[in-house]
Amino acid sequence: MPPSSTPSVRSVRMLPESMRPLEDAIVRLLKHRPFYGQLLLQFRRQKYSGSKAVAVTIADAIPTLMVDPEHLAVFNQLEQEALLEHLIKHILHLHPSRRKERYSRLWDLASDLAINPGIENLPSEAVYPQRFRLPSGLAAEEYYAKLLLLPELGNQDGSGHGSRSDQHRPEQSASGSATENTTKKTDTVDDHHFWNTADRTPQSLSEQVVRQMVQTAWKRSQGEVPGELQELIQQFLAPANIPWQQVLRQFIGTAGRIGKTGTWKRPHRRFGHNTPGLRKQQFLNLVVGIDVSDSTDTQPLREAFARELLQISRGRQSRITVLYAGSRIQKIAHFSGQPQISEVYRGGGYTDLRPIFAHVQKMNPRPAAVIYLTDGYGPAPEQSDIPTLWVLSPDGQKPVDWGLELRLEMLKENR
């Protein structure tokens, strides 16, 4: 079994040249603030074009950082690092997941007020509690409650708060420029538009994602955590109390595809009783990868896992593809009902985790998620855009930074 590899500055070099400003900023953080740098290495990083230089969210259990490289390059190095710290703190505090049904613009603003005072070198447009004559050190919920009472932020019918569909439109009024000027002075320093996608991931699952990111960053930075984060980080370093069944259900539920089917039980909202209405229907298209090495051939554990998958798949249309692989895919099985993955299939040879993901890329339709039972020892893709749950043997290791981790020993304790 090969030793666990530790990401270094070289890990950033896989970014395309167009993302060079982000690459350079992460390298600087890895050198001078390694905890932040190691956290950033675990985000899916992608280019986007928006009104702000950066954005962040957790969507479908995947932490994602979006960057407009040209916009980011406008800021000096210290400001770039401050913006990345700003994004990290939003995720550490689970701000995207905690917005829920609150007025989005007010929650976004409250979240910035909660973290900005503790970040040095933010760009000049960053907003602080003093702007509203509020004290520093409050939680986002406390700032939100106080912002609701401020008339200068508009009313709940649209000027200032608005629904999620109009939250990023410029405010309109008879005075025009005056209202626009007020909006700019109370805007967030990053783009919160993508926080809408965080609703697809249950908060407890988002917390589990962040917990694993923190634990990985803490180990790889030798415990060098910024002082103001010590208390928060200690909470994430504590063992999780989420049962493995809940993690599995929420992961699959998050990744499940939503479709629509006709039903005569309710009238169509637009065309009335003469047309069947629409009902949301969840279709579960899932790939389960099975490492055929000796480390994952434990029958009782596979049976417990298969029983839980059966419970999840009941009551909805489902198609589960099981791929047995060592250094290559050795067997493929398809199930539309009970997932018979408890079978022990011994293929021998060494482990290569890449063939299953290569196979998934060719599938049509593409599966909603991959669940891989493995010890994690073997080469794996540098990145993947499909939600992945690594189900690891007791002595296994997570092979890459991306994806969510679930250990077989958890299954053993709860079967």
C-alpha positions as CSV (number, residue, x, y, z in Angstrom):
1,M,0.0,0.0,0.0
2,P,1.5,3.4,-1.0
3,P,1.9,6.1,1.7
4,S,-0.6,8.9,1.8
5,S,0.5,11.9,-0.3
6,T,0.4,15.4,1.2
7,P,-0.6,18.3,-1.0
8,S,2.0,21.0,-1.4
9,V,2.4,24.1,-3.5
10,R,2.7,21.9,-6.6
11,S,-1.0,20.8,-6.0
12,V,-2.1,24.2,-7.3
13,R,-0.4,23.9,-10.6
14,M,-3.1,21.9,-12.2
15,L,-5.2,25.1,-12.6
16,P,-5.4,26.5,-16.1
17,E,-3.2,29.5,-17.0
18,S,-6.3,31.7,-17.1
19,M,-6.7,31.1,-13.3
20,R,-3.2,32.3,-12.5
21,P,-4.2,35.1,-10.1
22,L,-6.0,32.5,-7.9
23,E,-3.1,30.0,-8.2
24,D,-0.6,32.6,-7.1
25,A,-2.8,33.7,-4.1
26,I,-3.2,30.1,-2.9
27,V,0.6,29.5,-3.2
28,R,1.2,32.6,-1.0
29,L,-1.3,31.3,1.6
30,L,0.2,27.9,1.6
31,K,3.5,29.5,2.5
32,H,2.4,32.1,5.0
33,R,-1.1,30.9,6.2
34,P,-1.0,27.1,5.5
35,F,-4.3,26.3,7.2
36,Y,-6.2,28.6,4.8
37,G,-4.1,27.4,1.8
38,Q,-4.9,23.7,2.7
39,L,-8.6,24.5,2.9
40,L,-8.6,26.2,-0.5
41,L,-6.9,23.1,-2.1
42,Q,-10.1,21.1,-1.2
43,F,-12.5,23.4,-3.1
44,R,-13.6,22.7,-6.6
45,R,-12.2,25.8,-8.4
46,Q,-13.8,27.1,-11.5
47,K,-13.8,30.2,-13.6
48,Y,-16.9,32.4,-13.8
49,S,-17.9,35.8,-15.0
50,G,-19.9,37.9,-12.5
51,S,-20.3,41.2,-10.8
52,K,-17.8,40.3,-8.1
53,A,-14.3,38.8,-8.3
54,V,-15.1,35.7,-6.2
55,A,-17.9,33.5,-5.0
56,V,-18.2,30.4,-2.9
57,T,-20.9,27.8,-2.0
58,I,-21.5,24.2,-1.1
59,A,-23.8,22.7,-3.8
60,D,-24.7,19.0,-4.0
61,A,-22.2,18.4,-1.1
62,I,-19.4,19.8,-3.2
63,P,-17.5,22.9,-1.9
64,T,-17.0,25.2,-4.9
65,L,-15.0,28.4,-5.3
66,M,-15.7,30.6,-8.3
67,V,-13.3,33.2,-9.6
68,D,-13.3,35.9,-12.2
69,P,-9.5,36.0,-12.8
70,E,-9.4,39.4,-14.5
71,H,-11.5,41.0,-11.8
72,L,-9.4,39.3,-9.0
73,A,-6.2,40.6,-10.7
74,V,-7.5,44.2,-10.1
75,F,-6.9,43.8,-6.4
76,N,-3.4,43.9,-4.8
77,Q,-2.0,40.7,-3.3
78,L,-3.1,41.5,0.3
79,E,-6.6,42.2,-0.9
80,Q,-6.7,39.0,-2.9
81,E,-5.7,37.0,0.2
82,A,-8.3,38.8,2.3
83,L,-11.0,38.0,-0.2
84,L,-10.1,34.3,-0.1
85,E,-10.1,34.4,3.7
86,H,-13.5,36.0,3.5
87,L,-14.8,33.1,1.4
88,I,-13.3,30.5,3.7
89,K,-15.0,32.1,6.8
90,H,-18.4,32.0,5.1
91,I,-18.0,28.3,4.6
92,L,-16.6,27.7,8.1
93,H,-19.6,29.4,9.5
94,L,-22.0,27.6,7.1
95,H,-23.5,30.9,6.0
96,P,-24.8,29.6,2.7
97,S,-26.7,26.8,4.4
98,R,-28.0,28.9,7.3
99,R,-29.8,31.4,5.1
100,K,-32.9,29.2,4.8
101,E,-36.1,31.3,4.2
102,R,-34.7,34.6,5.3
103,Y,-34.7,37.6,3.0
104,S,-31.6,36.8,1.0
105,R,-30.1,40.3,0.7
106,L,-30.3,41.0,4.4
107,W,-28.9,37.6,5.3
108,D,-26.0,38.1,2.8
109,L,-25.3,41.4,4.3
110,A,-25.5,40.1,7.9
111,S,-23.1,37.3,7.0
112,D,-20.5,39.8,5.8
113,L,-21.0,42.0,8.9
114,A,-20.3,38.9,11.1
115,I,-16.9,38.1,9.6
116,N,-15.5,41.3,8.0
117,P,-14.2,42.9,11.3
118,G,-11.8,40.0,11.8
119,I,-10.3,40.2,8.3
120,E,-7.5,42.6,7.5
121,N,-6.8,44.2,4.1
122,L,-10.3,43.7,2.6
123,P,-11.1,46.0,-0.4
124,S,-12.5,49.4,0.4
125,E,-16.0,48.3,-0.6
126,A,-16.3,45.9,2.2
127,V,-19.1,46.7,4.7
128,Y,-18.6,46.8,8.5
129,P,-21.1,46.9,11.4
130,Q,-20.2,50.6,12.1
131,R,-21.9,51.5,8.8
132,F,-25.2,50.7,10.6
133,R,-24.1,51.8,14.1
134,L,-24.0,48.2,15.2
135,P,-21.4,46.6,17.4
136,S,-18.8,44.1,16.2
137,G,-18.8,40.4,17.3
138,L,-22.4,39.4,16.7
139,A,-23.5,36.3,14.8
140,A,-25.1,36.6,11.4
141,E,-28.6,35.8,12.9
142,E,-28.2,38.7,15.4
143,Y,-27.1,41.1,12.6
144,Y,-30.0,39.9,10.5
145,A,-32.6,40.7,13.2
146,K,-31.1,44.2,13.6
147,L,-31.0,44.9,9.9
148,L,-34.7,44.1,9.6
149,L,-35.4,47.2,11.7
150,L,-33.4,49.6,9.5
151,P,-35.6,51.6,7.1
152,E,-32.7,52.6,4.9
153,L,-32.5,49.0,3.6
154,G,-35.9,49.2,2.1
155,N,-39.1,47.3,2.7
156,Q,-40.0,43.7,2.3
157,D,-42.0,44.2,-0.9
158,G,-38.8,44.5,-3.0
159,S,-36.8,47.6,-2.3
160,G,-33.8,46.3,-0.5
161,H,-34.8,42.7,0.5
162,G,-36.8,41.2,-2.4
163,S,-37.3,37.6,-3.3
164,R,-34.5,35.3,-4.4
165,S,-35.4,35.9,-8.0
166,D,-34.7,39.6,-7.8
167,Q,-32.2,39.9,-5.0
168,H,-29.4,41.0,-7.4
169,R,-31.2,43.5,-9.5
170,P,-30.3,47.1,-9.0
171,E,-32.8,48.9,-6.8
172,Q,-35.3,51.2,-8.7
173,S,-36.8,54.4,-7.3
174,A,-37.8,57.8,-8.4
175,S,-34.5,59.2,-7.1
176,G,-32.6,56.6,-9.1
177,S,-29.0,57.4,-8.4
178,A,-29.5,58.0,-4.7
179,T,-31.0,54.5,-4.2
180,E,-28.3,52.9,-6.3
181,N,-25.6,54.7,-4.2
182,T,-27.2,53.3,-1.0
183,T,-27.2,49.8,-2.5
184,K,-23.5,50.0,-3.3
185,K,-22.7,51.1,0.2
186,T,-24.5,48.1,1.6
187,D,-23.4,45.4,-0.8
188,T,-21.4,42.3,-0.1
189,V,-17.8,42.1,-1.1
190,D,-18.3,38.7,-2.8
191,D,-21.0,37.3,-5.0
192,H,-23.7,35.5,-2.9
193,H,-25.8,34.5,-5.9
194,F,-24.6,30.9,-5.8
195,W,-25.8,30.5,-2.2
196,N,-29.2,29.7,-3.7
197,T,-27.7,26.3,-4.7
198,A,-26.8,25.5,-1.1
199,D,-30.4,24.8,-0.4
200,R,-30.0,21.5,-2.2
201,T,-27.6,20.2,0.5
202,P,-29.0,19.6,4.0
203,Q,-27.2,21.7,6.6
204,S,-26.0,18.7,8.6
205,L,-24.5,17.2,5.4
206,S,-22.8,20.6,4.6
207,E,-21.4,20.6,8.2
208,Q,-20.0,17.1,7.6
209,V,-18.3,18.3,4.4
210,V,-16.7,21.2,6.2
211,R,-15.8,19.1,9.2
212,Q,-13.7,16.8,6.9
213,M,-12.1,19.7,5.1
214,V,-11.1,21.3,8.4
215,Q,-9.7,18.0,9.7
216,T,-7.6,17.5,6.6
217,A,-6.3,21.1,6.6
218,W,-5.5,20.9,10.3
219,K,-3.4,17.8,9.8
220,R,-1.6,19.1,6.8
221,S,-0.8,22.5,8.3
222,Q,0.5,20.8,11.5
223,G,-2.3,22.4,13.6
224,E,-1.3,26.0,12.7
225,V,-4.8,27.5,13.0
226,P,-5.3,31.3,13.1
227,G,-6.0,32.4,16.7
228,E,-9.5,33.8,16.1
229,L,-10.6,30.5,14.6
230,Q,-9.3,28.3,17.4
231,E,-12.7,27.8,19.2
232,L,-14.6,27.2,15.9
233,I,-12.0,24.8,14.6
234,Q,-12.0,22.7,17.8
235,Q,-15.7,22.1,17.2
236,F,-15.0,20.6,13.8
237,L,-12.1,18.5,15.1
238,A,-14.5,16.8,17.6
239,P,-16.0,13.5,16.3
240,A,-19.2,13.9,14.4
241,N,-22.4,12.7,15.9
242,I,-24.2,12.1,12.6
243,P,-25.2,8.4,12.1
244,W,-23.7,6.9,8.9
245,Q,-27.2,6.1,7.6
246,Q,-28.1,9.8,7.8
247,V,-25.0,10.8,5.9
248,L,-25.7,8.2,3.2
249,R,-29.3,9.2,2.8
250,Q,-28.6,12.9,2.7
251,F,-25.8,12.4,0.2
252,I,-27.9,10.4,-2.1
253,G,-30.9,12.6,-1.6
254,T,-28.8,15.6,-2.5
255,A,-27.5,14.0,-5.7
256,G,-30.8,12.5,-6.8
257,R,-32.2,13.9,-10.0
258,I,-35.5,15.7,-9.9
259,G,-37.9,15.2,-12.8
260,K,-41.6,15.9,-13.5
261,T,-44.5,13.6,-14.3
262,G,-48.1,14.3,-15.1
263,T,-50.9,13.6,-12.6
264,W,-54.7,14.0,-12.7
265,K,-54.9,14.2,-8.9
266,R,-54.2,18.0,-9.1
267,P,-55.2,20.5,-11.8
268,H,-52.6,22.2,-13.9
269,R,-51.9,25.7,-12.4
270,R,-52.0,27.4,-15.8
271,F,-54.5,25.3,-17.8
272,G,-56.9,24.2,-15.1
273,H,-58.8,20.9,-14.7
274,N,-58.6,19.9,-18.4
275,T,-54.9,19.4,-18.2
276,P,-53.0,17.1,-15.8
277,G,-50.9,18.8,-13.3
278,L,-47.2,18.3,-12.7
279,R,-45.7,16.4,-9.9
280,K,-42.0,16.3,-9.0
281,Q,-40.5,12.9,-9.3
282,Q,-37.0,11.9,-8.0
283,F,-35.1,9.5,-10.2
284,L,-32.1,7.8,-8.5
285,N,-29.3,7.0,-11.0
286,L,-26.4,5.9,-9.0
287,V,-23.0,4.1,-9.5
288,V,-21.5,2.0,-6.7
289,G,-17.9,1.1,-7.2
290,I,-16.5,-1.9,-5.3
291,D,-12.8,-2.3,-4.8
292,V,-12.2,-6.1,-5.2
293,S,-9.0,-6.1,-3.0
294,D,-9.1,-8.1,0.2
295,S,-9.6,-4.9,2.3
296,T,-13.3,-4.5,1.2
297,D,-14.5,-8.1,1.0
298,T,-16.2,-8.1,4.4
299,Q,-19.6,-9.7,3.8
300,P,-21.5,-8.3,6.9
301,L,-20.4,-4.7,6.1
302,R,-21.5,-5.0,2.5
303,E,-24.8,-6.5,3.6
304,A,-25.5,-3.6,6.0
305,F,-24.6,-1.1,3.2
306,A,-26.8,-2.9,0.7
307,R,-29.8,-2.9,3.1
308,E,-29.6,0.8,3.6
309,L,-29.4,1.4,-0.2
310,L,-32.5,-0.7,-0.6
311,Q,-34.4,1.4,1.9
312,I,-33.3,4.6,0.1
313,S,-34.2,3.3,-3.3
314,R,-37.7,2.3,-2.3
315,G,-40.6,4.6,-3.3
316,R,-38.8,6.1,-6.2
317,Q,-37.5,5.1,-9.6
318,S,-34.0,4.0,-9.4
319,R,-31.2,2.5,-11.4
320,I,-28.0,1.3,-9.6
321,T,-25.0,0.3,-11.6
322,V,-22.4,-1.7,-9.6
323,L,-18.8,-1.7,-10.9
324,Y,-16.4,-4.2,-9.5
325,A,-12.8,-3.1,-10.1
326,G,-9.2,-3.6,-9.1
327,S,-6.7,-2.3,-11.7
328,R,-9.5,-2.4,-14.2
329,I,-13.3,-3.0,-14.2
330,Q,-13.9,-6.7,-13.9
331,K,-17.6,-7.0,-13.6
332,I,-20.6,-4.7,-14.2
333,A,-24.1,-5.3,-12.7
334,H,-27.3,-3.3,-13.1
335,F,-30.2,-3.3,-10.6
336,S,-33.5,-1.4,-10.8
337,G,-34.8,-2.9,-7.6
338,Q,-32.9,-4.4,-4.7
339,P,-29.2,-3.5,-4.9
340,Q,-27.4,-6.9,-4.5
341,I,-24.0,-5.4,-3.8
342,S,-23.4,-7.6,-0.7
343,E,-21.8,-10.2,-3.1
344,V,-18.1,-10.6,-2.5
345,Y,-16.2,-10.7,-5.8
346,R,-12.5,-11.3,-5.5
347,G,-10.6,-10.1,-8.5
348,G,-7.0,-9.8,-7.2
349,G,-4.3,-7.5,-8.5
350,Y,-3.5,-4.0,-7.5
351,T,-6.0,-1.2,-7.0
352,D,-6.5,1.7,-9.5
353,L,-9.4,4.0,-8.7
354,R,-9.4,5.7,-12.1
355,P,-11.2,3.2,-14.3
356,I,-14.5,3.6,-12.6
357,F,-14.5,7.3,-13.0
358,A,-13.5,7.0,-16.7
359,H,-16.4,4.6,-17.2
360,V,-18.8,7.1,-15.4
361,Q,-17.8,9.8,-17.8
362,K,-19.0,7.7,-20.7
363,M,-22.4,6.7,-19.2
364,N,-25.5,8.2,-20.8
365,P,-27.3,9.5,-18.9
366,R,-24.6,10.3,-16.4
367,P,-25.2,9.1,-12.9
368,A,-26.2,11.5,-10.1
369,A,-23.4,10.3,-7.8
370,V,-20.7,7.7,-7.3
371,I,-20.3,5.7,-4.1
372,Y,-17.0,3.9,-3.9
373,L,-16.2,1.2,-1.4
374,T,-12.4,1.0,-1.2
375,D,-9.4,1.2,1.1
376,G,-8.3,4.3,-0.9
377,Y,-4.8,3.0,-1.7
378,G,-4.3,3.5,-5.4
379,P,-4.1,6.3,-8.1
380,A,-7.3,8.4,-8.4
381,P,-8.4,11.2,-10.7
382,E,-7.0,14.6,-9.8
383,Q,-10.6,16.0,-9.8
384,S,-14.2,15.0,-10.7
385,D,-17.3,17.0,-11.3
386,I,-19.6,14.3,-10.0
387,P,-20.6,14.0,-6.3
388,T,-18.6,11.2,-4.8
389,L,-18.8,9.4,-1.5
390,W,-15.7,7.5,-0.5
391,V,-16.7,4.6,1.8
392,L,-13.4,3.5,3.3
393,S,-12.2,0.4,5.1
394,P,-11.1,0.9,8.8
395,D,-7.4,1.2,7.8
396,G,-8.1,3.0,4.6
397,Q,-7.3,6.6,3.5
398,K,-9.2,9.1,1.5
399,P,-7.2,9.1,-1.8
400,V,-7.9,12.7,-2.9
401,D,-9.1,15.9,-1.4
402,W,-12.4,16.0,-3.2
403,G,-15.5,13.9,-2.3
404,L,-17.1,13.1,1.1
405,E,-15.7,10.4,3.4
406,L,-17.6,7.6,5.2
407,R,-15.7,4.9,7.0
408,L,-16.7,1.2,7.1
409,E,-15.9,1.0,10.8
410,M,-18.9,3.4,11.3
411,L,-21.1,0.8,9.5
412,K,-19.7,-1.9,11.7
413,E,-20.6,-0.1,14.9
414,N,-24.2,0.5,13.8
415,R,-25.2,-2.6,12.0
